[in-house]
Amino acid sequence: NVPAEETREDSLLYDYIIQVGPAAYETIAFIYPGAEGFTETIQENINKYNPAENLPILKDN
């Protein structure tokens, strides 16, 4: 789980952000349709630039 359970429990804002975040995103995507692909773009970049996956020892070369 990300963030770690201990971090979530210690956070003052996590319970609020986890509820408000998706609604805020949906509102922005409604107002600015170009934001709809934001999640996919972030996920693609995370996958592309994930340091753990880009270690030479893990490459199939």
C-alpha positions as CSV (number, residue, x, y, z in Angstrom):
1,N,0.0,0.0,0.0
2,V,1.2,3.5,-0.9
3,P,1.6,5.4,1.3
4,A,2.4,3.0,4.1
5,E,-0.3,2.3,6.6
6,E,1.7,4.0,9.4
7,T,2.1,7.1,7.2
8,R,-1.6,7.2,6.5
9,E,-2.4,6.9,10.2
10,D,0.0,9.6,11.2
11,S,-1.2,12.0,8.5
12,L,-3.6,14.8,9.4
13,L,-4.9,15.3,5.9
14,Y,-4.9,11.8,4.3
15,D,-8.5,11.0,5.2
16,Y,-9.7,14.2,3.6
17,I,-7.4,14.2,0.6
18,I,-8.3,10.6,-0.3
19,Q,-12.0,11.7,-0.4
20,V,-11.5,15.1,-2.1
21,G,-8.8,14.2,-4.6
22,P,-10.9,12.1,-7.0
23,A,-13.7,14.6,-6.9
24,A,-11.3,17.5,-7.6
25,Y,-9.8,15.6,-10.5
26,E,-13.3,14.9,-12.0
27,T,-14.2,18.5,-11.6
28,I,-11.1,19.7,-13.4
29,A,-11.5,17.1,-16.1
30,F,-15.1,18.3,-16.7
31,I,-14.0,22.0,-16.9
32,Y,-10.8,21.3,-18.9
33,P,-11.3,18.1,-21.0
34,G,-7.6,18.0,-21.9
35,A,-7.0,16.8,-18.3
36,E,-8.7,13.5,-18.9
37,G,-5.5,11.9,-20.2
38,F,-3.5,13.1,-17.2
39,T,-3.8,9.9,-15.2
40,E,-2.7,7.8,-18.2
41,T,0.2,10.2,-18.9
42,I,1.5,10.0,-15.4
43,Q,1.2,6.2,-15.3
44,E,3.1,5.9,-18.7
45,N,5.9,8.1,-17.3
46,I,6.1,6.2,-14.1
47,N,6.4,2.9,-16.0
48,K,8.9,4.4,-18.5
49,Y,11.1,6.0,-15.9
50,N,10.8,3.6,-13.0
51,P,14.4,3.4,-11.7
52,A,13.9,-0.1,-10.4
53,E,12.8,-1.4,-13.9
54,N,15.6,0.5,-15.6
55,L,18.5,-1.1,-13.7
56,P,20.9,-2.7,-16.1
57,I,20.9,-6.0,-14.2
58,L,17.1,-6.4,-14.8
59,K,17.3,-5.7,-18.6
60,D,17.0,-8.6,-21.0
61,N,19.9,-7.5,-23.1
